[in-house]
Amino acid sequence: MTESKKCCAPHDALDADALQTVAEELEATFQDGVAAGRMAGLLLPSSREVMELADMLFDVIFPGYLASAEQEHGKAKEALTARLKELNHSLYGILLRACRVGHEAKECGECKIVEISLRAAGILIGELPAIREAMKLSVKAAYAGDPAAKSFDEIVLSYPCIRAILVQRCAHVLYREGIPFIPRMLTEYVHSLTGIDIHPGAELGEGVFIDHGTGVVIGETARLGNNVRIYQGVTLGALSFPKNACGMLIKGQKRHPTIEDDVVIYAGATILGDITIGARSVVGGNVWLTESLPAGTKITARMPENVFRYASEVR
């Protein structure tokens, strides 16, 4: 007869005293205030709230493409008003908490913090019609520039660059208004979704289109003109990071490229530093560029040499 197995009651890996010791050691690491967050009594905006904010912004600019709720015919204005009311409430609450925690807010009273938050929320919502017009141009650019595109609806529903550019444009407004945390959280959220990393400080012109998009990086002080087309794997980055006499990085200086109107940058190109790529230029795939180009320039990398070993030659 097979001996029955004894059931072991589940138990904790560590006893209560050991857990208490670890808790005390962890708590001690929060005392210097570095990345202490809520353990230091701060009411930080959560990542989930920022994700929901990004989705709300998308749903206002492109109603019906993200949410599946039916809308009564002829009631578009009422539906948009309701969405904007919800957006306004959520946006203000998130910005208020971000400003309370942000460095600049520590030097301000509560009234000033409220003023900053209200102003930024109002400016962003006031700019949504202009953002909508800019996004329409990006949708048209995608349709004109991609032979695989079948319709505007397909582009809005499935092209990752549309969400990445839309959220970045909204984040840029908040970045411009000096709001801490939220602009970068917004762009990093869509970065995780799309593989497209556009810093909220970057300035994008009208009709910008990023084809495929995976691996695209656009730095904080980059400036893109109108009708710029970028393919996957492109980096618009910094060449060097100047430091002050104390060895600390100097922040806020222009260190990323300026891309003028109607430039095309093909897959894998790397453009570094505060240089200018002149209008109507074409930067070929895998080019490494650290010098400015005059308008109308075409630059390509030297073709690699391919080495073949045919089946008849393999022994």
C-alpha positions as CSV (number, residue, x, y, z in Angstrom):
1,M,0.0,0.0,0.0
2,T,1.4,3.4,-1.0
3,E,2.2,5.6,1.9
4,S,0.0,8.7,1.8
5,K,1.9,12.0,1.4
6,K,1.9,14.4,4.3
7,C,0.5,17.8,3.4
8,C,2.7,20.6,4.5
9,A,0.9,23.7,5.7
10,P,2.0,26.9,3.7
11,H,4.2,29.1,5.7
12,D,6.1,32.4,5.2
13,A,9.7,32.4,4.0
14,L,10.7,34.6,6.9
15,D,9.3,34.9,10.3
16,A,7.7,38.1,11.7
17,D,11.0,39.3,13.4
18,A,13.0,38.9,10.2
19,L,10.4,40.8,8.2
20,Q,10.4,43.5,10.8
21,T,14.2,43.8,10.5
22,V,14.0,44.1,6.7
23,A,11.2,46.7,6.9
24,E,13.4,48.8,9.3
25,E,16.4,48.6,7.0
26,L,14.3,49.6,4.0
27,E,12.7,52.5,5.9
28,A,16.2,53.8,6.8
29,T,17.1,54.0,3.1
30,F,14.2,56.5,2.6
31,Q,15.6,59.1,5.1
32,D,17.8,60.9,2.5
33,G,14.7,61.7,0.4
34,V,16.2,60.1,-2.8
35,A,13.3,58.4,-4.7
36,A,11.3,58.1,-1.5
37,G,8.0,59.0,-3.1
38,R,4.9,58.1,-1.1
39,M,7.1,56.8,1.8
40,A,8.1,60.4,2.3
41,G,4.5,61.4,2.4
42,L,4.2,62.7,-1.2
43,L,1.0,62.2,-3.1
44,L,2.5,61.5,-6.5
45,P,0.6,61.1,-9.8
46,S,0.4,57.4,-10.6
47,S,1.5,55.8,-13.8
48,R,-2.0,54.4,-14.2
49,E,-3.5,57.9,-14.1
50,V,-1.1,59.2,-16.7
51,M,-1.9,56.2,-19.0
52,E,-5.6,57.0,-18.7
53,L,-4.9,60.7,-19.4
54,A,-3.0,59.8,-22.6
55,D,-6.0,57.6,-23.7
56,M,-8.4,60.5,-22.9
57,L,-6.4,62.9,-25.0
58,F,-6.4,60.4,-27.9
59,D,-10.1,59.9,-27.6
60,V,-10.8,63.7,-27.8
61,I,-8.6,64.2,-30.8
62,F,-9.8,61.1,-32.6
63,P,-13.3,60.3,-31.1
64,G,-14.5,56.8,-31.5
65,Y,-11.2,55.3,-32.5
66,L,-10.2,54.2,-29.0
67,A,-13.5,53.9,-27.2
68,S,-16.1,51.5,-28.4
69,A,-19.1,53.3,-26.9
70,E,-21.8,54.2,-29.4
71,Q,-22.6,57.9,-30.0
72,E,-26.0,59.2,-30.9
73,H,-26.2,60.7,-34.4
74,G,-26.1,64.5,-34.4
75,K,-24.9,64.7,-30.8
76,A,-21.1,65.1,-31.5
77,K,-20.9,68.5,-29.7
78,E,-22.6,67.2,-26.6
79,A,-20.4,64.1,-26.5
80,L,-17.2,66.2,-27.0
81,T,-18.3,68.6,-24.3
82,A,-18.7,65.7,-21.9
83,R,-15.3,64.2,-22.8
84,L,-13.6,67.6,-22.3
85,K,-15.3,68.1,-19.0
86,E,-13.9,64.8,-17.8
87,L,-10.5,65.5,-19.3
88,N,-10.4,68.9,-17.6
89,H,-11.1,67.5,-14.2
90,S,-8.6,64.7,-14.5
91,L,-5.9,66.8,-16.0
92,Y,-6.1,69.5,-13.4
93,G,-6.0,67.0,-10.5
94,I,-2.9,65.3,-12.0
95,L,-1.1,68.5,-12.7
96,L,-1.9,69.9,-9.2
97,R,-0.3,66.9,-7.5
98,A,2.7,67.0,-9.8
99,C,3.3,70.7,-9.1
100,R,3.0,70.2,-5.4
101,V,5.8,67.7,-5.5
102,G,7.9,69.4,-8.2
103,H,11.0,71.4,-7.2
104,E,9.7,74.7,-8.3
105,A,6.4,74.2,-6.4
106,K,8.3,73.8,-3.1
107,E,9.2,77.5,-3.3
108,C,5.5,78.5,-4.0
109,G,2.5,78.7,-1.8
110,E,-0.7,76.7,-2.5
111,C,-2.3,79.5,-4.3
112,K,0.6,79.7,-6.8
113,I,0.5,76.0,-7.3
114,V,-3.2,76.1,-8.1
115,E,-2.6,78.9,-10.5
116,I,0.2,77.1,-12.3
117,S,-1.9,73.9,-12.6
118,L,-5.1,75.7,-13.8
119,R,-3.2,77.7,-16.3
120,A,-1.4,74.7,-17.8
121,A,-4.6,72.6,-18.0
122,G,-6.4,75.5,-19.6
123,I,-3.7,76.1,-22.2
124,L,-3.5,72.4,-23.2
125,I,-7.3,72.1,-23.6
126,G,-7.3,75.4,-25.5
127,E,-4.7,74.1,-27.9
128,L,-6.5,70.8,-28.7
129,P,-8.1,72.1,-31.9
130,A,-4.7,73.1,-33.2
131,I,-3.3,69.8,-32.2
132,R,-6.1,68.1,-34.0
133,E,-5.3,70.0,-37.2
134,A,-1.7,69.1,-36.9
135,M,-2.6,65.4,-36.4
136,K,-4.8,65.5,-39.5
137,L,-1.7,66.6,-41.5
138,S,0.3,63.7,-40.1
139,V,-2.5,61.2,-41.1
140,K,-2.5,62.7,-44.6
141,A,1.3,62.5,-44.7
142,A,1.2,58.8,-43.7
143,Y,-1.4,58.1,-46.4
144,A,0.6,59.9,-49.1
145,G,4.0,58.5,-48.1
146,D,3.1,54.8,-47.4
147,P,1.9,52.8,-50.4
148,A,0.6,50.2,-47.9
149,A,-1.8,52.6,-46.3
150,K,-5.4,51.8,-47.4
151,S,-7.4,54.6,-45.6
152,F,-7.2,57.4,-43.0
153,D,-9.1,55.2,-40.6
154,E,-6.5,52.4,-40.9
155,I,-3.8,54.9,-40.1
156,V,-5.4,56.3,-37.0
157,L,-6.3,52.8,-35.7
158,S,-3.1,51.0,-36.4
159,Y,-0.1,53.3,-37.1
160,P,2.0,53.7,-34.0
161,C,3.4,57.1,-35.0
162,I,-0.1,58.6,-34.7
163,R,-0.4,57.9,-31.0
164,A,3.3,58.7,-30.4
165,I,3.1,62.1,-32.1
166,L,-0.3,63.0,-30.7
167,V,0.7,62.4,-27.1
168,Q,4.1,64.1,-27.6
169,R,2.4,67.2,-28.9
170,C,0.2,67.4,-25.8
171,A,3.1,66.6,-23.5
172,H,5.1,69.4,-25.2
173,V,2.5,71.9,-24.2
174,L,2.8,70.9,-20.5
175,Y,6.6,70.8,-20.8
176,R,6.6,74.3,-22.2
177,E,4.5,75.4,-19.2
178,G,7.1,74.0,-16.8
179,I,4.9,71.1,-15.4
180,P,7.1,68.5,-13.7
181,F,6.9,64.7,-14.2
182,I,3.8,64.5,-16.4
183,P,5.2,65.4,-19.8
184,R,7.9,62.7,-19.6
185,M,5.5,60.2,-18.1
186,L,3.2,60.7,-21.0
187,T,5.8,60.2,-23.7
188,E,7.4,57.2,-21.9
189,Y,4.0,55.6,-21.8
190,V,3.6,55.8,-25.6
191,H,7.2,54.9,-26.0
192,S,6.4,51.6,-24.2
193,L,3.5,51.1,-26.6
194,T,5.0,52.1,-29.9
195,G,8.8,51.8,-29.6
196,I,9.0,55.5,-30.6
197,D,10.8,57.7,-28.1
198,I,10.2,61.4,-28.6
199,H,11.2,63.7,-25.7
200,P,8.4,66.1,-24.7
201,G,10.8,69.0,-25.2
202,A,11.3,68.3,-28.9
203,E,9.5,70.6,-31.3
204,L,7.6,69.0,-34.2
205,G,6.4,70.8,-37.3
206,E,3.2,70.0,-39.3
207,G,2.9,66.9,-41.3
208,V,5.6,64.9,-39.5
209,F,5.4,61.2,-40.4
210,I,7.3,58.3,-38.8
211,D,7.0,55.2,-40.9
212,H,7.1,51.9,-38.9
213,G,8.8,53.8,-36.1
214,T,10.4,51.1,-33.9
215,G,13.6,52.3,-32.4
216,V,13.2,56.0,-33.3
217,V,14.7,58.4,-30.7
218,I,14.2,62.1,-30.9
219,G,16.0,64.1,-28.2
220,E,14.8,67.0,-26.0
221,T,16.2,69.9,-28.0
222,A,15.5,68.5,-31.5
223,R,13.5,70.6,-33.8
224,L,11.6,69.2,-36.8
225,G,10.2,71.3,-39.6
226,N,7.2,70.6,-41.7
227,N,6.6,67.4,-43.7
228,V,9.6,65.6,-42.3
229,R,9.6,61.8,-42.9
230,I,11.5,59.5,-40.6
231,Y,11.9,55.7,-40.8
232,Q,12.6,53.1,-38.2
233,G,15.8,53.1,-36.1
234,V,16.6,56.8,-36.6
235,T,18.3,58.6,-33.8
236,L,18.3,62.4,-33.5
237,G,20.6,62.6,-30.5
238,A,23.3,64.6,-28.7
239,L,26.9,64.3,-29.7
240,S,28.4,65.3,-26.3
241,F,27.3,66.5,-22.9
242,P,29.1,69.6,-21.7
243,K,29.8,69.9,-18.0
244,N,30.4,72.8,-15.6
245,A,33.4,73.5,-13.4
246,C,32.1,71.0,-10.8
247,G,31.8,68.2,-13.3
248,M,28.0,68.3,-13.4
249,L,26.1,68.2,-16.7
250,I,24.9,71.5,-18.0
251,K,21.2,71.2,-18.7
252,G,19.0,73.2,-21.1
253,Q,21.5,73.8,-23.9
254,K,20.6,73.0,-27.5
255,R,22.4,69.7,-28.2
256,H,20.2,67.9,-30.7
257,P,19.7,68.4,-34.5
258,T,17.4,70.8,-36.3
259,I,15.7,69.1,-39.3
260,E,14.3,71.6,-41.7
261,D,11.2,71.2,-44.0
262,D,10.7,68.3,-46.4
263,V,13.6,66.2,-45.2
264,V,13.6,62.4,-45.5
265,I,15.7,60.3,-43.1
266,Y,15.9,56.6,-43.9
267,A,16.2,53.6,-41.6
268,G,19.0,53.4,-39.1
269,A,20.5,56.8,-39.7
270,T,22.1,58.5,-36.7
271,I,22.3,62.3,-36.6
272,L,24.1,63.8,-33.6
273,G,24.7,67.2,-32.1
274,D,23.4,70.7,-32.6
275,I,23.6,70.6,-36.4
276,T,21.1,71.5,-39.1
277,I,19.9,69.3,-41.9
278,G,18.8,71.7,-44.7
279,A,15.4,71.6,-46.3
280,R,14.6,69.0,-48.9
281,S,17.7,66.9,-48.0
282,V,17.7,63.1,-48.0
283,V,19.7,61.2,-45.4
284,G,20.2,57.6,-46.5
285,G,20.0,54.5,-44.3
286,N,22.7,53.8,-41.7
287,V,24.3,57.2,-42.3
288,W,26.3,58.5,-39.3
289,L,26.2,62.3,-39.4
290,T,27.7,64.9,-37.1
291,E,28.0,67.9,-39.5
292,S,25.3,70.2,-40.9
293,L,24.0,69.7,-44.4
294,P,23.0,72.5,-46.8
295,A,19.5,72.5,-48.3
296,G,18.9,69.9,-51.0
297,T,21.8,67.6,-50.0
298,K,21.6,63.8,-50.5
299,I,23.9,61.7,-48.3
300,T,24.3,57.9,-48.4
301,A,26.6,55.5,-46.6
302,R,29.0,53.5,-48.6
303,M,27.5,50.2,-49.7
304,P,28.9,47.2,-47.7
305,E,30.7,44.5,-49.5
306,N,28.7,41.2,-49.6
307,V,30.6,37.9,-49.5
308,F,28.7,34.9,-50.9
309,R,29.4,31.2,-50.4
310,Y,27.3,29.3,-52.9
311,A,26.1,25.8,-52.1
312,S,28.4,24.3,-54.7
313,E,31.4,25.9,-53.0
314,V,30.6,24.6,-49.5
315,R,32.5,21.5,-48.6
